[in-house]
């Protein structure tokens, strides 16, 4: 049918085709799309929230479901709110600024429960009330901004447009990191234009400026700046160093300035080379900044993994300690330990901890962090988790914090062989968590507790902590 409706006013992409259908959104799917029903089939609807009645355009048809995009709002959900960001609907970042925060939390807890029911086969999973964020804006301690060539060859420095790997929009202000970070981005953009430094064009593999990374110690106030360029910098060395030095002069909070080089075509904020004459790319200041979590202080290097929400990381780690409840006699393993944050919290609670990590730089940082915090009853092993477990004998408590892909297939039977009394699983992906829990339950473990910890407000990402006991 043909319905004339008022378009969304929050930046959502509109379709000009007037052939639309009216849909009532009743739920959210994992990943954040609205759910409606049409003729007995599920419809996954982009740009829609539970409680909305929308005019939608079908974009894809499958045997068991349909996909659609909402193009106009007939009746708004009572849970809708005005987004605070001017880039909402254009940016691919925090897509739920228009959704009441208490409903975001409820959704994440429900999604965690549904994954455990349907994928892990647990009829009534012990999902506890979600642990909400202390701060729902300006909470990130790391952001990666991209340079590109815009209209009329204008230099653009900003973030990715929704659904695009290479299209970057000019950032005015972001509500995820800090206002200081926004000021730094604006300064670097203006100075880059003044110095006539060209942006990198990924389509042509040409140009100079690729990425700007800003890392902040939320509890220390220290800031690190990393400028990533292409390898085609000949003749621009003085301008690049001048750009960084002017940024440090403008912002005294900056503790370290880096110039890194990415010589590859891959459009990710990584580097494989350093400019000649600068050790590890350091232009000025220290090679690390400090961040504090609880009573502990941690070094963060340019390429260190560190939980991007410092405020919620404390809650996450306190939850791990609560679930593990370590005793001084316990032998503990922290698998996928990264820079040692969880291991240090565990050792500080009294247990002997061995951390295992495959990234050499992370292991080096973990050892430094343990030493700086005066933690003695701890050691770190540089090895793939699945290889380490193959030679390990036993552990009283095992903590795992794997990547989104979940535990390595060879790590699962290895953990079972260790026969721990407790297993604490920190997950950033409820689907792979459920898959791994199904295996562990079949091997004699029982899920005792699980809780969502909201590390990323206004996004559909779900972090959780689960406690399994050996039956």
Secondary structure, 3 states (H helix, E strand, C coil): CECCCCECCCCCCCCCCCECEEEECCEECCCCCEEEEECCEEEEEECCCCCCEEEEEEEEECCCEEEEEEEEEEECCCCECCCCCCCCCCECCCCCCCECHHHHHHHHHHHHHHHHHHCCCCCCCCEEEEECCCCCCCCECEEEEEEEECHHHCEEEEEEECCCCCCEEECCCCCCCCHHHHHHHHHHHHHHHHCCCCECECCCCECCEEEEEEEECCCCCCEEEEEEECCCCCCCHHHHHHHHHHHHHHCCCEEEEEEEECCCCCCCCCCCEECCCCHHHEEEECCCEEEEECCEEEEECCCCCCCCEHHHHHHHHHHHHHHHCCCCCCEEEEECCCCCHHHHHHHHCCCEEEEEECCHHHHHHHHHHHHHCCCCCEEEEECCHHHHHHHCCCCCEEEECCCCCCCCHHHHHHHHHHCCCEEEEEECCHHHHHHHHHHHHHCCEEEEEEEEECCCCCCCCCEEEEEEEEC
